[in-house]
Each structure stands twice: as C-alpha cells, then as structure tokens.
Amino acid sequence: TRTPRPRPEEAPHRPERRSRAASPWFLFAVVFVCGADLMGLEIIGSRMLAPYFGNSIFVWGSLIGVFLAALSLGYYLGGKLVDRRPRAGLLALLLFLAGLAVLAIPYYSSAVNGWIVLRDWDDRVGSLVACLIYFFLPGVLMGTTSPFVIRLTASSVAQVGQTAGAVYAISTLGSLVGTFGSAFFLLSYLGAAATIKLL
C-alpha cells in the first residue's frame, strides 16, 4: 500500500534559509561611513550650487530640506524592506546603487545647473530642483542603512532600544566626521568633484 502523504498541517517544518550573517562591527562601520557621506555631500552641495544660485538661505534651506526628506523616506522604506528580507546582501545592493548615484554627480552637474539657470526660475525653485536631482536618490538609498543595521544586529526584542541608540549615535559621529572633514580638509585639498568621487 502507498504511504499517505502528510496533510499540510503535518508537513515537516523547514527552517528559514538565512544568509551568512555580517559582523555587527562591520555593520556599525557601514553606518558610520554612510553618516559621513551624507553630511559630506551636503557640505559639498553648497559649493556645487554657489556659482549658479549663490550661497543664500534658499540654497541651504533646499539642501537641508531635501536631505531630511530623503532620509525620512529612506528610513521608512528601509524598515519595510528589512522586515521582508533581513539580509545584509540587500543592504549592500542598495548602498552600491547609492555609490553609483553619487559617483555620477560630477559628470552631469554642470549641464544640469546650466539648464536650470536657462529656465530663469526663482532662486528658491532653481536650488530646490537642483538638490532634488543630485541628492534625493542617494539620500533615500543611504537612509535605508539604519533600519537594516538595527534589525540585523539586535539579538533580541529586549535589546532593540540599546541597538537603535548605538546605531544613531554612530551615524551622528560619522556625520560629524563628514562635516568637518569635507569643510576643513577635503574641499580645500581635493576640490568638490574629487571629493564627491571619494565619497
């Protein structure tokens, strides 16, 4: 006689396939570098936009607003993605795409700035459009980092708060390094285009 097939509720449980875990210290280093890159880009953005739109409060308002909007969307999307696929490899892909987006900026920024100037828009509109084109996509992609790292490094629900605090503290320290490093050293020695490529 044939052995009856088990009903679905009796089928043996197959453990979830998990990718090889990344080191928590490596993931913390990724958070640090992303924080440094984001603030470095913001500082360099003011230098990129100044010849075309000046260095007014409108330029700085556009830069800060676009980066905050990008990070807000990145945090949200990162949380949804990591709940569906808690894999370090997916974060690596997102950051690779962010790197490509940043690397491309020096190659098209002059043409885009010139195109915006020819539109004869108000300085507020022109600087905002430029910031959206250059920084929104990489900001969103890098914004996914913190939710991923929190989920991948928290060993239990009881430690989520401690892990989140550490992640945001490390990200902020990276932002400080990116701010001072770009403003005080990299821009002076390398210039805007080379610093963007380095980031």
Buried (B, 14 or more C-beta within 10 A) or exposed (E): EEEEEEEEEEEEEEEEEEEEEBEBEEBBBBBBBBBBBBBBBBBBBBBBBBEBBEEBEBBBBBBEEBBEBBBEBBBBBBBEBBEEEBBBEBBEEBBEBBBEBBBBBBEEBEEBBEEBBEEEBEBBBBBBBBBBBBBBBBBBBBBBBBBBBBBBBBEEEEEBEEBBEBBBEBBBBBBEBBBBBBBEEBBEEBEBBEBBBEB
